[in-house]
Amino acid sequence: MRIRTTDEFAIWFDGLNKGEQKAVAKKVEMLNAEGTNLGFPASSVITHKENDFGLRELRIGKNTIRVFYAFDDQSDAWLLIGGSKQGAKAKRFYDRMVKEARDLFEEYTNG
């Protein structure tokens, strides 16, 4: 398994402060070590009507930072996009992020 990233994820990650970057990197290291076996509370399945491609999230910090990822056909983990739930209504946050993650996954794995 390899960890792969989208350009959009890299831009989002670069915009984080050093503490947030360190916390995200720690969870990504866990994902790299455990792969599909990484479970709650570090990672969880996204339950959303548009998630028919196995989208999951890394849960970082005080339940606010999320990194959306999915595995491709070669079992590589794609870090698609990140975001913060802080101050956002959960349904709107997930509606927006799942759509964006799905579009990115299709672009990067089918392109």
N, CA, C and O atoms as a Tinker XYZ file with bonds, in Angstrom:
   444  protein
     1  N      0.844000   -1.190000    0.000000    73     2
     2  CA     0.000000    0.000000    0.000000    64     1     3
     3  C      0.877000    1.237000    0.000000    63     2     4     5
     4  O      1.891000    1.311000    0.694000    81     3
     5  N      0.457000    2.204000   -0.799000    73     3     6
     6  CA     1.118000    3.503000   -0.816000    64     5     7
     7  C      0.116000    4.563000   -0.396000    63     6     8     9
     8  O     -1.090000    4.413000   -0.589000    81     7
     9  N      0.638000    5.638000    0.184000    73     7    10
    10  CA    -0.178000    6.820000    0.467000    64     9    11
    11  C      0.038000    7.775000   -0.697000    63    10    12    13
    12  O      1.169000    8.146000   -1.010000    81    11
    13  N     -1.053000    8.164000   -1.330000    73    11    14
    14  CA    -0.982000    9.099000   -2.449000    64    13    15
    15  C     -1.814000   10.318000   -2.098000    63    14    16    17
    16  O     -2.760000   10.223000   -1.316000    81    15
    17  N     -1.472000   11.452000   -2.664000    73    15    18
    18  CA    -2.202000   12.679000   -2.348000    64    17    19
    19  C     -2.617000   13.404000   -3.621000    63    18    20    21
    20  O     -1.980000   13.292000   -4.669000    81    19
    21  N     -3.696000   14.142000   -3.492000    73    19    22
    22  CA    -4.118000   15.020000   -4.575000    64    21    23
    23  C     -3.430000   16.368000   -4.386000    63    22    24    25
    24  O     -2.962000   16.686000   -3.293000    81    23
    25  N     -3.373000   17.146000   -5.443000    73    23    26
    26  CA    -2.833000   18.504000   -5.330000    64    25    27
    27  C     -3.686000   19.321000   -4.356000    63    26    28    29
    28  O     -3.166000   20.146000   -3.605000    81    27
    29  N     -4.991000   19.083000   -4.378000    73    27    30
    30  CA    -5.902000   19.820000   -3.498000    64    29    31
    31  C     -5.614000   19.513000   -2.035000    63    30    32    33
    32  O     -5.670000   20.407000   -1.190000    81    31
    33  N     -5.306000   18.253000   -1.729000    73    31    34
    34  CA    -4.945000   17.904000   -0.362000    64    33    35
    35  C     -3.658000   18.628000    0.033000    63    34    36    37
    36  O     -3.575000   19.197000    1.122000    81    35
    37  N     -2.655000   18.608000   -0.848000    73    35    38
    38  CA    -1.367000   19.238000   -0.546000    64    37    39
    39  C     -1.530000   20.730000   -0.277000    63    38    40    41
    40  O     -0.907000   21.263000    0.642000    81    39
    41  N     -2.351000   21.404000   -1.060000    73    39    42
    42  CA    -2.592000   22.836000   -0.854000    64    41    43
    43  C     -3.266000   23.060000    0.497000    63    42    44    45
    44  O     -2.878000   23.954000    1.249000    81    43
    45  N     -4.279000   22.242000    0.804000    73    43    46
    46  CA    -4.962000   22.364000    2.093000    64    45    47
    47  C     -3.973000   22.134000    3.241000    63    46    48    49
    48  O     -3.948000   22.903000    4.202000    81    47
    49  N     -3.164000   21.083000    3.141000    73    47    50
    50  CA    -2.201000   20.744000    4.183000    64    49    51
    51  C     -1.198000   21.879000    4.391000    63    50    52    53
    52  O     -0.873000   22.216000    5.530000    81    51
    53  N     -0.711000   22.463000    3.312000    73    51    54
    54  CA     0.253000   23.569000    3.411000    64    53    55
    55  C     -0.337000   24.783000    4.123000    63    54    56    57
    56  O      0.403000   25.589000    4.689000    81    55
    57  N     -1.656000   24.919000    4.100000    73    55    58
    58  CA    -2.316000   26.044000    4.759000    64    57    59
    59  C     -2.542000   25.859000    6.252000    63    58    60    61
    60  O     -2.973000   26.786000    6.937000    81    59
    61  N     -2.254000   24.662000    6.759000    73    59    62
    62  CA    -2.424000   24.397000    8.186000    64    61    63
    63  C     -1.256000   24.984000    8.979000    63    62    64    65
    64  O     -0.170000   25.198000    8.439000    81    63
    65  N     -1.495000   25.240000   10.259000    73    63    66
    66  CA    -0.373000   25.659000   11.100000    64    65    67
    67  C      0.479000   24.438000   11.447000    63    66    68    69
    68  O      0.063000   23.304000   11.210000    81    67
    69  N      1.648000   24.663000   11.997000    73    67    70
    70  CA     2.602000   23.566000   12.258000    64    69    71
    71  C      2.018000   22.495000   13.175000    63    70    72    73
    72  O      2.237000   21.306000   12.945000    81    71
    73  N      1.292000   22.889000   14.194000    73    71    74
    74  CA     0.681000   21.917000   15.104000    64    73    75
    75  C     -0.342000   21.050000   14.408000    63    74    76    77
    76  O     -0.390000   19.839000   14.627000    81    75
    77  N     -1.166000   21.666000   13.565000    73    75    78
    78  CA    -2.161000   20.908000   12.802000    64    77    79
    79  C     -1.483000   19.974000   11.812000    63    78    80    81
    80  O     -1.905000   18.829000   11.648000    81    79
    81  N     -0.429000   20.457000   11.149000    73    79    82
    82  CA     0.299000   19.608000   10.213000    64    81    83
    83  C      0.883000   18.390000   10.921000    63    82    84    85
    84  O      0.837000   17.279000   10.394000    81    83
    85  N      1.423000   18.597000   12.096000    73    83    86
    86  CA     2.005000   17.490000   12.864000    64    85    87
    87  C      0.923000   16.472000   13.238000    63    86    88    89
    88  O      1.144000   15.264000   13.141000    81    87
    89  N     -0.243000   16.959000   13.664000    73    87    90
    90  CA    -1.340000   16.068000   14.051000    64    89    91
    91  C     -1.857000   15.274000   12.846000    63    90    92    93
    92  O     -2.146000   14.084000   12.966000    81    91
    93  N     -1.973000   15.929000   11.691000    73    91    94
    94  CA    -2.410000   15.239000   10.475000    64    93    95
    95  C     -1.374000   14.202000   10.076000    63    94    96    97
    96  O     -1.722000   13.069000    9.746000    81    95
    97  N     -0.099000   14.583000   10.103000    73    95    98
    98  CA     0.974000   13.663000    9.719000    64    97    99
    99  C      0.985000   12.420000   10.603000    63    98   100   101
   100  O      1.253000   11.319000   10.122000    81    99
   101  N      0.697000   12.588000   11.881000    73    99   102
   102  CA     0.660000   11.450000   12.807000    64   101   103
   103  C     -0.438000   10.459000   12.399000    63   102   104   105
   104  O     -0.216000    9.248000   12.411000    81   103
   105  N     -1.613000   10.970000   12.041000    73   103   106
   106  CA    -2.706000   10.082000   11.621000    64   105   107
   107  C     -2.400000    9.435000   10.274000    63   106   108   109
   108  O     -2.761000    8.281000   10.045000    81   107
   109  N     -1.745000   10.161000    9.391000    73   107   110
   110  CA    -1.369000    9.586000    8.096000    64   109   111
   111  C     -0.363000    8.458000    8.312000    63   110   112   113
   112  O     -0.426000    7.435000    7.629000    81   111
   113  N      0.556000    8.632000    9.247000    73   111   114
   114  CA     1.507000    7.568000    9.581000    64   113   115
   115  C      0.776000    6.338000   10.112000    63   114   116   117
   116  O      1.148000    5.210000    9.790000    81   115
   117  N     -0.253000    6.545000   10.915000    73   115   118
   118  CA    -1.058000    5.429000   11.409000    64   117   119
   119  C     -1.741000    4.708000   10.246000    63   118   120   121
   120  O     -1.776000    3.478000   10.205000    81   119
   121  N     -2.281000    5.477000    9.308000    73   119   122
   122  CA    -2.923000    4.896000    8.140000    64   121   123
   123  C     -1.914000    4.089000    7.331000    63   122   124   125
   124  O     -2.220000    2.992000    6.864000    81   123
   125  N     -0.723000    4.629000    7.170000    73   123   126
   126  CA     0.314000    3.930000    6.418000    64   125   127
   127  C      0.691000    2.614000    7.094000    63   126   128   129
   128  O      0.944000    1.619000    6.416000    81   127
   129  N      0.729000    2.603000    8.413000    73   127   130
   130  CA     1.107000    1.399000    9.155000    64   129   131
   131  C     -0.012000    0.358000    9.183000    63   130   132   133
   132  O      0.258000   -0.840000    9.087000    81   131
   133  N     -1.260000    0.800000    9.312000    73   131   134
   134  CA    -2.369000   -0.136000    9.510000    64   133   135
   135  C     -3.248000   -0.348000    8.282000    63   134   136   137
   136  O     -4.010000   -1.313000    8.223000    81   135
   137  N     -3.148000    0.540000    7.311000    73   135   138
   138  CA    -3.936000    0.392000    6.081000    64   137   139
   139  C     -5.420000    0.259000    6.344000    63   138   140   141
   140  O     -5.996000    1.027000    7.114000    81   139
   141  N     -6.037000   -0.716000    5.704000    73   139   142
   142  CA    -7.489000   -0.897000    5.816000    64   141   143
   143  C     -7.923000   -1.328000    7.209000    63   142   144   145
   144  O     -9.117000   -1.318000    7.508000    81   143
   145  N     -6.987000   -1.703000    8.062000    73   143   146
   146  CA    -7.328000   -2.112000    9.429000    64   145   147
   147  C     -7.439000   -0.940000   10.403000    63   146   148   149
   148  O     -7.849000   -1.130000   11.548000    81   147
   149  N     -7.082000    0.264000    9.968000    73   147   150
   150  CA    -7.168000    1.421000   10.855000    64   149   151
   151  C     -8.636000    1.710000   11.151000    63   150   152   153
   152  O     -9.427000    1.954000   10.240000    81   151
   153  N     -8.982000    1.680000   12.408000    73   151   154
   154  CA   -10.378000    1.864000   12.788000    64   153   155
   155  C    -10.611000    3.057000   13.685000    63   154   156   157
   156  O     -9.733000    3.898000   13.877000    81   155
   157  N    -11.799000    3.113000   14.226000    73   155   158
   158  CA   -12.238000    4.174000   15.120000    64   157   159
   159  C    -11.412000    4.127000   16.402000    63   158   160   161
   160  O    -11.136000    3.030000   16.887000    81   159
   161  N    -11.012000    5.235000   16.963000    73   159   162
   162  CA   -11.406000    6.613000   16.668000    64   161   163
   163  C    -10.510000    7.332000   15.661000    63   162   164   165
   164  O    -10.792000    8.477000   15.309000    81   163
   165  N     -9.447000    6.696000   15.191000    73   163   166
   166  CA    -8.546000    7.365000   14.237000    64   165   167
   167  C     -9.187000    7.538000   12.871000    63   166   168   169
   168  O     -8.921000    8.521000   12.180000    81   167
   169  N    -10.024000    6.596000   12.478000    73   167   170
   170  CA   -10.641000    6.604000   11.157000    64   169   171
   171  C    -12.058000    6.073000   11.254000    63   170   172   173
   172  O    -12.375000    5.260000   12.122000    81   171
   173  N    -12.898000    6.540000   10.358000    73   171   174
   174  CA   -14.258000    5.998000   10.324000    64   173   175
   175  C    -14.818000    6.083000    8.915000    63   174   176   177
   176  O    -14.369000    6.884000    8.096000    81   175
   177  N    -15.807000    5.241000    8.651000    73   175   178
   178  CA   -16.500000    5.217000    7.368000    64   177   179
   179  C    -17.431000    6.419000    7.297000    63   178   180   181
   180  O    -18.027000    6.814000    8.299000    81   179
   181  N    -17.548000    6.988000    6.124000    73   179   182
   182  CA   -18.483000    8.085000    5.909000    64   181   183
   183  C    -19.828000    7.479000    5.513000    63   182   184   185
   184  O    -19.933000    6.786000    4.501000    81   183
   185  N    -20.837000    7.742000    6.309000    73   183   186
   186  CA   -22.179000    7.278000    5.959000    64   185   187
   187  C    -22.906000    8.448000    5.299000    63   186   188   189
   188  O    -23.390000    9.361000    5.967000    81   187
   189  N    -22.966000    8.392000    3.993000    73   187   190
   190  CA   -23.573000    9.465000    3.205000    64   189   191
   191  C    -24.142000    8.831000    1.940000    63   190   192   193
   192  O    -23.560000    7.897000    1.389000    81   191
   193  N    -25.251000    9.329000    1.498000    73   191   194
   194  CA   -25.934000    8.750000    0.335000    64   193   195
   195  C    -25.059000    8.718000   -0.919000    63   194   196   197
   196  O    -25.267000    7.862000   -1.780000    81   195
   197  N    -24.093000    9.620000   -1.046000    73   195   198
   198  CA   -23.243000    9.665000   -2.230000    64   197   199
   199  C    -21.920000    8.928000   -2.043000    63   198   200   201
   200  O    -21.036000    9.009000   -2.896000    81   199
   201  N    -21.785000    8.218000   -0.939000    73   199   202
   202  CA   -20.540000    7.486000   -0.703000    64   201   203
   203  C    -20.694000    6.044000   -1.163000    63   202   204   205
   204  O    -20.985000    5.146000   -0.373000    81   203
   205  N    -20.493000    5.847000   -2.458000    73   203   206
   206  CA   -20.526000    4.491000   -3.001000    64   205   207
   207  C    -19.128000    4.058000   -3.451000    63   206   208   209
   208  O    -18.983000    3.104000   -4.216000    81   207
   209  N    -18.100000    4.767000   -2.970000    73   207   210
   210  CA   -16.740000    4.449000   -3.382000    64   209   211
   211  C    -15.810000    4.194000   -2.197000    63   210   212   213
   212  O    -14.589000    4.229000   -2.351000    81   211
   213  N    -16.377000    3.936000   -1.017000    73   211   214
   214  CA   -15.575000    3.571000    0.145000    64   213   215
   215  C    -14.885000    4.722000    0.842000    63   214   216   217
   216  O    -13.842000    4.527000    1.467000    81   215
   217  N    -15.437000    5.911000    0.750000    73   215   218
   218  CA   -14.836000    7.085000    1.381000    64   217   219
   219  C    -14.781000    6.917000    2.894000    63   218   220   221
   220  O    -15.741000    6.479000    3.527000    81   219
   221  N    -13.636000    7.275000    3.450000    73   219   222
   222  CA   -13.408000    7.235000    4.896000    64   221   223
   223  C    -12.836000    8.579000    5.316000    63   222   224   225
   224  O    -12.491000    9.410000    4.477000    81   223
   225  N    -12.739000    8.782000    6.623000    73   223   226
   226  CA   -12.132000   10.009000    7.121000    64   225   227
   227  C    -11.148000    9.694000    8.232000    63   226   228   229
   228  O    -11.388000    8.819000    9.064000    81   227
   229  N    -10.031000   10.423000    8.233000    73   227   230
   230  CA    -9.128000   10.437000    9.377000    64   229   231
   231  C     -9.652000   11.510000   10.305000    63   230   232   233
   232  O     -9.990000   12.609000    9.866000    81   231
   233  N     -9.722000   11.195000   11.590000    73   231   234
   234  CA   -10.268000   12.107000   12.586000    64   233   235
   235  C     -9.102000   12.674000   13.389000    63   234   236   237
   236  O     -8.386000   11.931000   14.060000    81   235
   237  N     -8.912000   13.989000   13.322000    73   235   238
   238  CA    -7.759000   14.632000   13.911000    64   237   239
   239  C     -8.186000   15.719000   14.885000    63   238   240   241
   240  O     -9.146000   16.454000   14.652000    81   239
   241  N     -7.448000   15.796000   15.975000    73   239   242
   242  CA    -7.679000   16.867000   16.932000    64   241   243
   243  C     -8.929000   16.660000   17.748000    63   242   244   245
   244  O     -9.365000   15.534000   17.987000    81   243
   245  N     -9.487000   17.759000   18.163000    73   243   246
   246  CA   -10.673000   17.718000   19.027000    64   245   247
   247  C    -11.931000   17.576000   18.197000    63   246   248   249
   248  O    -12.865000   18.372000   18.285000    81   247
   249  N    -11.918000   16.524000   17.382000    73   247   250
   250  CA   -13.084000   16.195000   16.558000    64   249   251
   251  C    -13.449000   17.278000   15.548000    63   250   252   253
   252  O    -14.619000   17.412000   15.191000    81   251
   253  N    -12.469000   18.055000   15.081000    73   251   254
   254  CA   -12.801000   19.091000   14.103000    64   253   255
   255  C    -12.128000   18.895000   12.754000    63   254   256   257
   256  O    -12.775000   19.100000   11.727000    81   255
   257  N    -10.868000   18.509000   12.709000    73   255   258
   258  CA   -10.169000   18.346000   11.439000    64   257   259
   259  C    -10.451000   16.956000   10.885000    63   258   260   261
   260  O    -10.394000   15.956000   11.599000    81   259
   261  N    -10.759000   16.923000    9.583000    73   259   262
   262  CA   -11.023000   15.664000    8.903000    64   261   263
   263  C    -10.197000   15.599000    7.616000    63   262   264   265
   264  O    -10.052000   16.590000    6.899000    81   263
   265  N     -9.667000   14.421000    7.348000    73   263   266
   266  CA    -9.004000   14.144000    6.081000    64   265   267
   267  C     -9.798000   13.031000    5.417000    63   266   268   269
   268  O     -9.944000   11.942000    5.973000    81   267
   269  N    -10.306000   13.310000    4.230000    73   267   270
   270  CA   -11.124000   12.345000    3.503000    64   269   271
   271  C    -10.226000   11.540000    2.577000    63   270   272   273
   272  O     -9.422000   12.094000    1.828000    81   271
   273  N    -10.380000   10.217000    2.643000    73   271   274
   274  CA    -9.537000    9.338000    1.839000    64   273   275
   275  C    -10.316000    8.112000    1.389000    63   274   276   277
   276  O    -11.360000    7.767000    1.944000    81   275
   277  N     -9.767000    7.464000    0.358000    73   275   278
   278  CA   -10.354000    6.228000   -0.166000    64   277   279
   279  C     -9.232000    5.380000   -0.749000    63   278   280   281
   280  O     -8.166000    5.884000   -1.105000    81   279
   281  N     -9.499000    4.079000   -0.837000    73   279   282
   282  CA    -8.539000    3.153000   -1.418000    64   281   283
   283  C     -8.906000    2.883000   -2.871000    63   282   284   285
   284  O    -10.077000    2.695000   -3.204000    81   283
   285  N     -7.886000    2.866000   -3.737000    73   283   286
   286  CA    -8.131000    2.551000   -5.143000    64   285   287
   287  C     -8.037000    1.040000   -5.373000    63   286   288   289
   288  O     -7.907000    0.268000   -4.423000    81   287
   289  N     -8.101000    0.631000   -6.620000    73   287   290
   290  CA    -8.087000   -0.793000   -6.958000    64   289   291
   291  C     -6.782000   -1.494000   -6.596000    63   290   292   293
   292  O     -6.755000   -2.715000   -6.445000    81   291
   293  N     -5.698000   -0.725000   -6.456000    73   291   294
   294  CA    -4.411000   -1.299000   -6.069000    64   293   295
   295  C     -4.190000   -1.222000   -4.555000    63   294   296   297
   296  O     -3.095000   -1.499000   -4.067000    81   295
   297  N     -5.224000   -0.848000   -3.826000    73   295   298
   298  CA    -5.191000   -0.674000   -2.362000    64   297   299
   299  C     -4.297000    0.471000   -1.911000    63   298   300   301
   300  O     -3.856000    0.495000   -0.763000    81   299
   301  N     -4.025000    1.422000   -2.803000    73   299   302
   302  CA    -3.336000    2.640000   -2.398000    64   301   303
   303  C     -4.356000    3.561000   -1.735000    63   302   304   305
   304  O     -5.503000    3.651000   -2.172000    81   303
   305  N     -3.932000    4.232000   -0.690000    73   303   306
   306  CA    -4.803000    5.175000   -0.002000    64   305   307
   307  C     -4.613000    6.557000   -0.615000    63   306   308   309
   308  O     -3.500000    7.081000   -0.653000    81   307
   309  N     -5.694000    7.135000   -1.086000    73   307   310
   310  CA    -5.675000    8.477000   -1.662000    64   309   311
   311  C     -6.168000    9.483000   -0.634000    63   310   312   313
   312  O     -7.333000    9.439000   -0.238000    81   311
   313  N     -5.295000   10.393000   -0.195000    73   311   314
   314  CA    -5.703000   11.507000    0.651000    64   313   315
   315  C     -6.271000   12.553000   -0.294000    63   314   316   317
   316  O     -5.535000   13.189000   -1.048000    81   315
   317  N     -7.587000   12.725000   -0.247000    73   315   318
   318  CA    -8.284000   13.510000   -1.256000    64   317   319
   319  C     -8.386000   14.987000   -0.911000    63   318   320   321
   320  O     -8.026000   15.846000   -1.717000    81   319
   321  N     -8.872000   15.278000    0.274000    73   319   322
   322  CA    -9.096000   16.661000    0.691000    64   321   323
   323  C     -9.255000   16.686000    2.202000    63   322   324   325
   324  O     -9.632000   15.683000    2.807000    81   323
   325  N     -8.972000   17.811000    2.801000    73   323   326
   326  CA    -9.163000   17.964000    4.237000    64   325   327
   327  C    -10.037000   19.163000    4.520000    63   326   328   329
   328  O    -10.271000   20.007000    3.656000    81   327
   329  N    -10.514000   19.219000    5.746000    73   327   330
   330  CA   -11.343000   20.339000    6.145000    64   329   331
   331  C    -11.566000   20.346000    7.638000    63   330   332   333
   332  O    -11.232000   19.392000    8.339000    81   331
   333  N    -12.136000   21.438000    8.113000    73   331   334
   334  CA   -12.443000   21.582000    9.533000    64   333   335
   335  C    -13.946000   21.705000    9.727000    63   334   336   337
   336  O    -14.614000   22.496000    9.062000    81   335
   337  N    -14.458000   20.914000   10.646000    73   335   338
   338  CA   -15.882000   20.962000   10.972000    64   337   339
   339  C    -16.204000   22.104000   11.918000    63   338   340   341
   340  O    -17.376000   22.416000   12.130000    81   339
   341  N    -15.190000   22.731000   12.488000    73   339   342
   342  CA   -15.411000   23.764000   13.495000    64   341   343
   343  C    -16.318000   24.863000   12.952000    63   342   344   345
   344  O    -16.025000   25.478000   11.927000    81   343
   345  N    -17.402000   25.094000   13.642000    73   343   346
   346  CA   -18.342000   26.135000   13.269000    64   345   347
   347  C    -19.273000   25.768000   12.119000    63   346   348   349
   348  O    -20.132000   26.566000   11.745000    81   347
   349  N    -19.116000   24.583000   11.559000    73   347   350
   350  CA   -19.948000   24.171000   10.424000    64   349   351
   351  C    -21.049000   23.229000   10.890000    63   350   352   353
   352  O    -20.874000   22.469000   11.842000    81   351
   353  N    -22.165000   23.290000   10.216000    73   351   354
   354  CA   -23.221000   22.317000   10.475000    64   353   355
   355  C    -22.790000   21.010000    9.827000    63   354   356   357
   356  O    -22.388000   20.992000    8.664000    81   355
   357  N    -22.871000   19.920000   10.577000    73   355   358
   358  CA   -22.331000   18.635000   10.135000    64   357   359
   359  C    -22.883000   18.206000    8.775000    63   358   360   361
   360  O    -22.114000   17.791000    7.909000    81   359
   361  N    -24.194000   18.298000    8.570000    73   359   362
   362  CA   -24.777000   17.836000    7.314000    64   361   363
   363  C    -24.234000   18.629000    6.132000    63   362   364   365
   364  O    -23.867000   18.043000    5.113000    81   363
   365  N    -24.179000   19.944000    6.251000    73   363   366
   366  CA   -23.664000   20.774000    5.158000    64   365   367
   367  C    -22.191000   20.481000    4.892000    63   366   368   369
   368  O    -21.756000   20.396000    3.743000    81   367
   369  N    -21.430000   20.329000    5.980000    73   367   370
   370  CA   -20.002000   20.023000    5.861000    64   369   371
   371  C    -19.816000   18.727000    5.084000    63   370   372   373
   372  O    -19.037000   18.683000    4.132000    81   371
   373  N    -20.524000   17.671000    5.481000    73   371   374
   374  CA   -20.356000   16.377000    4.819000    64   373   375
   375  C    -20.917000   16.378000    3.400000    63   374   376   377
   376  O    -20.334000   15.747000    2.518000    81   375
   377  N    -22.025000   17.063000    3.157000    73   375   378
   378  CA   -22.556000   17.163000    1.796000    64   377   379
   379  C    -21.502000   17.754000    0.866000    63   378   380   381
   380  O    -21.264000   17.231000   -0.222000    81   379
   381  N    -20.878000   18.836000    1.293000    73   379   382
   382  CA   -19.877000   19.520000    0.469000    64   381   383
   383  C    -18.618000   18.679000    0.311000    63   382   384   385
   384  O    -18.098000   18.535000   -0.796000    81   383
   385  N    -18.128000   18.125000    1.414000    73   383   386
   386  CA   -16.858000   17.403000    1.384000    64   385   387
   387  C    -16.967000   16.064000    0.645000    63   386   388   389
   388  O    -16.036000   15.677000   -0.061000    81   387
   389  N    -18.074000   15.363000    0.794000    73   387   390
   390  CA   -18.237000   14.083000    0.098000    64   389   391
   391  C    -18.283000   14.316000   -1.410000    63   390   392   393
   392  O    -17.672000   13.566000   -2.171000    81   391
   393  N    -18.997000   15.340000   -1.842000    73   391   394
   394  CA   -19.051000   15.641000   -3.277000    64   393   395
   395  C    -17.660000   15.979000   -3.798000    63   394   396   397
   396  O    -17.249000   15.472000   -4.842000    81   395
   397  N    -16.937000   16.827000   -3.082000    73   395   398
   398  CA   -15.598000   17.202000   -3.526000    64   397   399
   399  C    -14.657000   15.993000   -3.538000    63   398   400   401
   400  O    -13.884000   15.809000   -4.478000    81   399
   401  N    -14.729000   15.179000   -2.493000    73   399   402
   402  CA   -13.880000   13.986000   -2.414000    64   401   403
   403  C    -14.197000   13.018000   -3.555000    63   402   404   405
   404  O    -13.288000   12.454000   -4.164000    81   403
   405  N    -15.464000   12.830000   -3.837000    73   403   406
   406  CA   -15.862000   11.929000   -4.926000    64   405   407
   407  C    -15.312000   12.428000   -6.260000    63   406   408   409
   408  O    -14.750000   11.649000   -7.030000    81   407
   409  N    -15.469000   13.719000   -6.536000    73   407   410
   410  CA   -14.961000   14.290000   -7.787000    64   409   411
   411  C    -13.446000   14.109000   -7.894000    63   410   412   413
   412  O    -12.934000   13.753000   -8.955000    81   411
   413  N    -12.737000   14.352000   -6.804000    73   411   414
   414  CA   -11.280000   14.204000   -6.813000    64   413   415
   415  C    -10.868000   12.747000   -7.005000    63   414   416   417
   416  O     -9.934000   12.454000   -7.751000    81   415
   417  N    -11.561000   11.843000   -6.334000    73   415   418
   418  CA   -11.226000   10.420000   -6.452000    64   417   419
   419  C    -11.394000    9.963000   -7.903000    63   418   420   421
   420  O    -10.543000    9.258000   -8.446000    81   419
   421  N    -12.495000   10.371000   -8.516000    73   419   422
   422  CA   -12.726000    9.999000   -9.923000    64   421   423
   423  C    -11.670000   10.601000  -10.829000    63   422   424   425
   424  O    -11.169000    9.933000  -11.734000    81   423
   425  N    -11.328000   11.862000  -10.591000    73   423   426
   426  CA   -10.334000   12.543000  -11.415000    64   425   427
   427  C     -8.956000   11.867000  -11.313000    63   426   428   429
   428  O     -8.293000   11.642000  -12.326000    81   427
   429  N     -8.543000   11.554000  -10.107000    73   427   430
   430  CA    -7.193000   11.030000   -9.895000    64   429   431
   431  C     -7.063000    9.530000  -10.167000    63   430   432   433
   432  O     -5.976000    9.057000  -10.499000    81   431
   433  N     -8.140000    8.788000  -10.033000    73   431   434
   434  CA    -8.020000    7.339000  -10.241000    64   433   435
   435  C     -8.496000    6.896000  -11.623000    63   434   436   437
   436  O     -8.163000    5.797000  -12.064000    81   435
   437  N     -9.264000    7.731000  -12.306000    73   435   438
   438  CA    -9.754000    7.376000  -13.631000    64   437   439
   439  C     -9.088000    8.193000  -14.728000    63   438   440   441
   440  O     -9.334000    7.974000  -15.914000    81   439
   441  N     -8.239000    9.141000  -14.322000    73   439   442
   442  CA    -7.641000   10.060000  -15.296000    64   441   443
   443  C     -6.488000    9.478000  -15.941000    63   442   444
   444  O     -5.866000   10.119000  -16.789000    81   443
